[in-house]
Amino acid sequence: MTSQALPHGRYSVEMTERLGSGLFAFSIAAMGVTSLVWMNAGVEFTKGSLVLPIMPYPPAGAVLAVLFGIVMIVCGAMMFRTSTARMGAIVFAAVYVFAALFFDLPRLIGHPGSIGLRTLFFQPLALAGLAWMLPAAQLPNDWRMHFARYSIAAALIVFGADHFATLGSIASIVPGWIPFHTFWAIFFGIAFIAAGLSFATNLLRGWAAAGLALMFAIFDATIHIPAALGSRDPDSWCSIFIVSALCGGFLALAEVRSRPAP
């Protein structure tokens, strides 16, 4: 090992962060491509309402599809480069927070008991939180860190609580070749809530992020990718990239060590 070489542990940390950040950026750009490919498609969001098959589910229409597609592709490309990663992450997060509040929150207010609408409101907030957290992960007193942590924590706790509110439905989507469907639905519900509390309190956050990255990778490998293969359903394909973005974002944070900014 030369004097310029990184210690093995630090090298592993940086490789994990780069892999996670790269997967996050790729997934965001892929969602943008999905928007352009299916720019004239729509999926039923609520009765009588068609939306684009991308988060945060704006009303179906070619203009919005092109706009969101371009924004996500550009932001994803910017996040691949160290020199532009911060700006790409900030722009993406700002767009997603605005769109979630403008498109999804009014629907949720109109149907406050809808678990589906609640999930689809907190998903873009979780992605926005991850995007904001990545360039500020080593700045524990930065306002973006606080906003990101609490947004992510709230989303994770809601996801976990909704697992228990719809236990039968969640258990039914576990692949048939995996035994103990109800057990896994309960297990992942508890895992979501525990991870949310970890992010909220900033205790064992790196371990929680690592567990979430593994969990979302399992979701894609066992549920979303098999469901999309051979399907022309744009919503199924977009779900793959939503979950892989969550996987990548949490993987990038898995080895973060909170320390004062230099």
C-alpha positions in Angstrom: 0.0 0.0 0.0 1.4 3.4 -1.0 1.3 6.4 1.2 -1.5 7.8 -0.9 -3.6 4.7 -0.6 -6.7 4.8 1.5 -7.0 2.5 4.5 -9.1 -0.5 3.6 -12.0 0.5 5.9 -12.2 4.0 4.6 -11.9 2.7 1.0 -14.9 0.4 1.7 -16.9 3.3 3.1 -16.3 5.4 0.0 -17.0 2.6 -2.4 -20.4 1.9 -0.6 -21.3 5.6 -0.7 -20.4 5.9 -4.4 -22.3 2.7 -5.3 -25.4 3.9 -3.5 -25.2 7.4 -4.9 -24.7 6.0 -8.4 -27.7 3.7 -8.1 -29.8 6.6 -6.7 -28.8 8.9 -9.6 -29.3 6.1 -12.2 -32.8 5.3 -10.8 -33.8 9.0 -10.9 -32.7 9.3 -14.5 -34.4 6.0 -15.4 -37.7 7.3 -14.0 -37.3 10.3 -16.3 -36.8 8.0 -19.3 -39.9 6.1 -18.2 -41.8 9.3 -18.2 -40.7 10.1 -21.8 -41.3 6.5 -23.1 -44.9 6.5 -21.7 -45.6 10.2 -22.1 -49.0 9.5 -23.6 -49.9 6.8 -21.1 -51.8 7.1 -17.9 -52.6 4.9 -14.9 -55.7 5.2 -12.8 -54.9 6.9 -9.5 -58.4 7.6 -8.2 -61.8 6.9 -9.8 -62.0 8.9 -13.0 -58.5 10.3 -12.7 -55.5 9.3 -14.9 -52.0 10.2 -13.8 -48.5 9.8 -15.2 -46.8 6.5 -14.1 -44.1 8.4 -12.3 -43.8 9.8 -8.8 -45.3 12.1 -7.6 -48.0 11.2 -10.1 -48.9 14.4 -11.8 -52.1 14.5 -14.0 -51.6 12.6 -17.3 -50.5 14.8 -20.2 -47.6 14.9 -22.7 -46.4 18.3 -21.6 -46.0 17.3 -17.9 -44.5 14.0 -18.9 -41.8 15.7 -21.0 -41.2 18.3 -18.3 -40.8 15.8 -15.5 -38.8 13.4 -17.7 -36.3 16.1 -18.7 -35.9 17.3 -15.1 -35.3 13.9 -13.7 -32.9 12.9 -16.4 -30.9 16.1 -16.0 -30.9 15.8 -12.2 -29.8 12.2 -12.3 -27.0 13.0 -14.7 -25.9 15.9 -12.5 -25.8 13.6 -9.4 -23.4 11.3 -11.3 -20.7 14.0 -11.3 -19.0 15.1 -8.1 -18.9 18.7 -9.3 -22.6 19.0 -9.9 -24.0 16.3 -7.5 -25.0 18.9 -4.9 -26.9 21.1 -7.3 -28.6 18.1 -8.9 -29.7 16.7 -5.6 -31.1 20.0 -4.4 -33.0 20.7 -7.6 -34.5 17.2 -7.6 -35.5 17.4 -4.0 -37.1 20.8 -4.4 -39.1 19.7 -7.4 -40.3 16.6 -5.6 -41.3 18.4 -2.4 -43.2 21.0 -4.5 -44.9 18.4 -6.6 -45.8 16.2 -3.6 -47.4 19.2 -1.9 -49.1 20.4 -5.1 -50.3 17.1 -6.7 -50.5 14.5 -3.9 -51.3 16.3 -0.7 -54.7 17.7 -2.0 -55.7 14.2 -3.0 -54.8 12.9 0.5 -56.7 15.7 2.2 -59.7 14.8 0.1 -59.4 11.1 1.1 -57.5 11.1 4.5 -58.3 7.5 5.2 -56.7 6.2 2.0 -53.6 4.2 2.7 -52.7 4.2 -0.9 -52.8 8.0 -1.2 -50.9 8.3 2.1 -48.1 6.1 0.8 -47.9 7.9 -2.5 -47.6 11.2 -0.7 -44.8 10.1 1.6 -42.8 8.2 -1.1 -41.7 11.4 -2.9 -40.9 13.0 0.4 -38.7 10.1 1.3 -36.8 10.4 -2.0 -36.5 14.2 -1.6 -35.2 13.6 1.9 -32.6 11.2 0.6 -31.5 13.5 -2.2 -31.1 16.4 0.3 -29.4 14.2 2.8 -26.7 12.8 0.5 -24.7 16.1 -0.1 -25.2 17.1 3.6 -24.7 13.8 5.3 -21.5 14.9 7.0 -23.0 18.2 8.2 -25.0 17.2 11.4 -26.1 20.8 12.1 -27.0 21.7 8.6 -30.7 22.5 8.1 -31.0 20.1 5.2 -29.9 17.3 7.4 -32.6 18.0 9.9 -35.3 18.4 7.2 -34.1 15.2 5.4 -33.9 13.1 8.6 -37.4 14.0 9.8 -39.0 13.6 6.4 -37.4 10.2 6.0 -38.4 9.2 9.5 -42.0 10.3 9.1 -42.3 8.4 5.8 -40.8 5.2 7.2 -43.0 5.2 10.3 -46.1 5.7 8.0 -45.0 2.9 5.8 -44.6 0.6 8.8 -47.9 1.6 10.4 -49.7 1.0 7.1 -48.2 -2.5 6.9 -50.2 -3.3 10.0 -53.3 -1.5 8.8 -53.4 -3.6 5.7 -51.6 -6.7 6.9 -53.6 -9.1 4.7 -53.0 -7.1 1.6 -49.3 -6.8 2.3 -49.0 -10.5 3.0 -50.8 -11.4 -0.2 -48.0 -9.7 -2.4 -45.3 -11.9 -0.8 -44.2 -14.3 -3.6 -45.8 -17.8 -3.2 -42.5 -19.6 -3.0 -41.6 -17.7 0.2 -43.3 -19.2 3.3 -44.8 -17.4 6.3 -46.4 -14.5 4.4 -47.9 -12.9 7.4 -44.7 -13.1 9.4 -42.8 -11.2 6.7 -45.5 -8.5 6.5 -45.2 -8.0 10.3 -41.4 -8.2 10.2 -41.0 -5.5 7.6 -43.7 -3.4 9.2 -41.6 -3.4 12.5 -38.4 -2.8 10.5 -39.9 0.3 8.8 -41.0 1.7 12.2 -37.7 0.9 13.9 -35.7 2.5 11.0 -37.9 5.6 11.2 -37.3 6.0 14.9 -33.5 5.5 14.2 -33.5 8.4 11.7 -35.7 10.6 13.9 -33.4 10.1 16.9 -30.1 9.8 14.9 -29.3 6.6 16.8 -27.8 3.7 14.9 -28.7 5.5 11.7 -26.0 3.8 9.6 -27.2 0.4 10.6 -30.8 1.4 9.9 -29.8 2.7 6.5 -28.0 -0.5 5.7 -31.0 -2.6 6.7 -33.3 -0.5 4.6 -31.0 -0.8 1.5 -31.1 -4.6 1.9 -34.8 -4.6 2.4 -35.6 -2.5 -0.7 -33.2 -4.6 -2.8 -35.1 -7.7 -1.7 -38.4 -6.0 -2.6 -37.1 -5.3 -6.1 -35.6 -8.7 -6.6 -38.7 -10.7 -5.3 -41.7 -8.5 -6.1 -41.2 -5.6 -8.5 -38.8 -7.0 -11.1 -40.7 -10.3 -11.6 -44.0 -8.4 -11.8 -42.6 -6.1 -14.5 -40.9 -8.7 -16.7 -43.1 -9.4 -19.7 -45.4 -6.6 -18.7 -46.2 -3.4 -20.6 -47.6 -1.8 -17.5 -45.6 1.5 -17.1 -46.5 1.7 -13.4 -44.8 -1.6 -12.8 -41.6 -0.5 -14.5 -41.6 2.8 -12.7 -42.0 0.9 -9.4 -38.7 -0.8 -10.0 -36.8 2.5 -10.2 -38.6 4.0 -7.3 -37.5 1.1 -5.1 -34.0 1.0 -6.5 -33.7 4.7 -5.8 -34.7 4.1 -2.2 -32.2 1.2 -2.1 -29.4 3.3 -3.5 -30.1 6.3 -1.3 -30.0 4.3 1.9 -27.0 2.4 0.7 -25.1 5.6 0.3 -26.0 6.5 3.9 -25.2 3.1 5.4 -21.6 3.9 6.3 -22.1 7.6 7.2 -20.4 8.6 10.4 -21.8 11.8 11.8 -19.0 14.2 12.6 -18.6 18.0 12.6 -18.0 19.7 9.3 -14.4 20.5 8.5 
